[in-house]
Amino acid sequence: MVTDEVTTLLVEFINKNSDTADVQWDRRMSPRLLFNPYSSKNEERSVTAHYFLMAAAILDDTVVGYPENARMLLVYLNRAFGNKLFEIKKAHLFEEVIVKAYFHHDLGPNKKAASEILASVNMFVKYKAERNLLKYAQKFTKPKDFLDDLAQNIPALSGPHKDRAWIYLRWMVRPQPDLQIYNHLHPEDLYVPLTKENANVAASLGIISSASPALWRDEQTSSEARQKLTNYAKTLFPQDPAKIDHPFFLLGRWLKQKPLNRYTLKAALDFLERMQKITGQPRAYYQKMSRYKSGWEKKTALTLLQLHIPYGYETISFPLPNEVYTPDFILEKTVQGRKIILEPHFEMTKHQARKYALFKRTYGHQFLLILLLKNDLIPLYHQRRILTDDVADDVWPIEFIHLLAEKIKQGTYGQ
């Protein structure tokens, strides 16, 4: 009975979220791509195939950190080099530009590898594919054959990294919201990439025994787990198993650092369903540095990024009587089952205080609201009765955001 209910909720979630564009080209996000990935023109389709091969190849936590940073890095390089982006075959030319990026410190600890990876992709496209990925792809009748060739020629897509190649092929083979550049290949032949997010969902369902890093240390182990995940996806969508990939990515992020079982999965699906009805938005949680409105918000974001605390920025809007509240930062961390919201303010008005108090009354059972204010203004807000006990769960000096973040990361906040 539990299995049937979870499966029903899961299929509903997949169907509602499978039309969400991937973070690499989602038009709601900035920075915007410098080309149209859905163009039907052959020249632009060729650019799309090459560009996203580069994106998939660097799509590793240790290289770019969050997936959104792969998008940011490639748009940055595209602006810097123009079409020469696809001609550079010497890693140091990439490196000289990447180190100047304002978000360089937000990339992964192995960020230097990005330059070598991008150069190796360009080498493959020039010498092996003869500058024409569209024509080159026609050599293969099955996605797996193409994947094996990519793995042979691009080290970043080989061995334990093959799932990046499966991500690329999902982008290139499936129809919208994916790109269907290689339209001679069939979605039914795709495998579901064994990403960390997908593994979280698979482990919650009992398809695989765990989502530990050991899954990717041995190629045979990861291959068996990928096959199990794909077999499961085919029971739901026989003609399009990779349909589950992006919805599982969104759901797997939500499950991060939670117990991975059916009960937790059902609770997450129930909660996301309620939030989707309220907001009308898919649960895409973006970690990016491009939209912060103030130095206070950027300071908060940088602190969270440096401590590797996952968060979403302005991702959900909550309806309130006569207005809407969009929290700045929603953390994946919870305190007694409530997700943490951080709301930094240089100045705060009575109207804002009333809005927070109303949000706390309406949604306080699901969220814990912490206001971040300038230390010397906190007594003034109390004196003027702007900060009353019903406004927020906690008030913290913005100057000490790093101490608060440390407590949140260690799980000692509120103790």
VENFENJO-V143801 format. One record per residue. N is the residue number from 0. OMEGA is omega in whole degrees, -180 to 180 (none if undefined). Layout:
((N/OMEGA) (N/OMEGA))
//
This chain:
((0/178) (1/-179) (2/-179) (3/-179) (4/179) (5/-179) (6/179) (7/179) (8/-178) (9/179) (10/177) (11/179) (12/180) (13/-178) (14/-179) (15/-174) (16/-178) (17/177) (18/176) (19/-180) (20/179) (21/-179) (22/-177) (23/179) (24/178) (25/-175) (26/177) (27/-173) (28/168) (29/0) (30/-179) (31/173) (32/-179) (33/178) (34/180) (35/-176) (36/180) (37/-178) (38/177) (39/180) (40/-175) (41/-178) (42/180) (43/176) (44/178) (45/176) (46/-180) (47/-179) (48/-178) (49/-177) (50/-176) (51/168) (52/175) (53/-179) (54/-179) (55/-176) (56/180) (57/-173) (58/-178) (59/-178) (60/-176) (61/-178) (62/-175) (63/-175) (64/180) (65/178) (66/-180) (67/-180) (68/175) (69/177) (70/-177) (71/-178) (72/-178) (73/175) (74/177) (75/-180) (76/178) (77/177) (78/-177) (79/-172) (80/-173) (81/-180) (82/176) (83/176) (84/-174) (85/-177) (86/-173) (87/-178) (88/178) (89/-173) (90/-174) (91/178) (92/173) (93/-175) (94/-178) (95/-180) (96/-177) (97/-177) (98/179) (99/-178) (100/-178) (101/-180) (102/-175) (103/-178) (104/179) (105/180) (106/-176) (107/-178) (108/178) (109/-175) (110/-179) (111/-179) (112/-178) (113/-178) (114/178) (115/-178) (116/-179) (117/178) (118/-179) (119/176) (120/179) (121/177) (122/179) (123/-177) (124/-178) (125/-170) (126/-178) (127/-179) (128/178) (129/175) (130/-177) (131/-179) (132/-180) (133/179) (134/-178) (135/-178) (136/-179) (137/179) (138/-171) (139/180) (140/179) (141/177) (142/-178) (143/178) (144/178) (145/179) (146/180) (147/178) (148/177) (149/-179) (150/179) (151/-171) (152/-179) (153/-176) (154/-178) (155/178) (156/-176) (157/175) (158/-178) (159/-178) (160/-176) (161/-179) (162/174) (163/178) (164/177) (165/174) (166/179) (167/-178) (168/174) (169/178) (170/-170) (171/-172) (172/-177) (173/176) (174/-179) (175/16) (176/172) (177/-162) (178/176) (179/177) (180/179) (181/-172) (182/173) (183/177) (184/-171) (185/179) (186/-178) (187/-179) (188/180) (189/169) (190/176) (191/180) (192/178) (193/177) (194/179) (195/-179) (196/179) (197/178) (198/177) (199/-180) (200/-179) (201/178) (202/178) (203/179) (204/-177) (205/178) (206/174) (207/-173) (208/180) (209/177) (210/-177) (211/179) (212/179) (213/179) (214/-173) (215/-179) (216/-177) (217/-174) (218/-179) (219/179) (220/180) (221/179) (222/179) (223/179) (224/178) (225/179) (226/179) (227/180) (228/180) (229/177) (230/178) (231/-180) (232/-180) (233/175) (234/179) (235/-176) (236/-173) (237/-178) (238/-175) (239/-176) (240/-177) (241/174) (242/-177) (243/-168) (244/-177) (245/174) (246/177) (247/176) (248/179) (249/-179) (250/-179) (251/175) (252/-179) (253/-177) (254/-177) (255/178) (256/174) (257/172) (258/-175) (259/178) (260/-176) (261/-178) (262/176) (263/179) (264/180) (265/179) (266/179) (267/-180) (268/177) (269/-178) (270/-179) (271/176) (272/178) (273/-179) (274/180) (275/177) (276/-179) (277/-170) (278/-175) (279/-176) (280/171) (281/-176) (282/178) (283/179) (284/-175) (285/172) (286/-178) (287/-174) (288/-165) (289/-171) (290/-175) (291/-172) (292/-175) (293/176) (294/178) (295/180) (296/-180) (297/178) (298/179) (299/-179) (300/-179) (301/178) (302/-180) (303/179) (304/-179) (305/180) (306/178) (307/176) (308/-178) (309/180) (310/170) (311/-180) (312/179) (313/-174) (314/-178) (315/174) (316/-177) (317/178) (318/174) (319/178) (320/176) (321/176) (322/-179) (323/177) (324/177) (325/-180) (326/178) (327/-175) (328/171) (329/-177) (330/174) (331/179) (332/179) (333/172) (334/-177) (335/175) (336/-179) (337/177) (338/-176) (339/172) (340/174) (341/-177) (342/-180) (343/180) (344/169) (345/175) (346/179) (347/-178) (348/177) (349/179) (350/179) (351/180) (352/178) (353/179) (354/180) (355/179) (356/179) (357/177) (358/-178) (359/179) (360/-174) (361/-172) (362/-174) (363/179) (364/-179) (365/-173) (366/177) (367/-173) (368/177) (369/176) (370/177) (371/-175) (372/177) (373/-170) (374/-176) (375/177) (376/-177) (377/178) (378/-180) (379/179) (380/175) (381/-178) (382/-178) (383/179) (384/172) (385/177) (386/174) (387/-172) (388/-176) (389/-175) (390/-176) (391/177) (392/-178) (393/174) (394/-174) (395/177) (396/-179) (397/179) (398/-177) (399/-180) (400/-179) (401/179) (402/177) (403/-179) (404/178) (405/179) (406/179) (407/-179) (408/-177) (409/-179) (410/-178) (411/178) (412/179) (413/-179) (414/none))
//
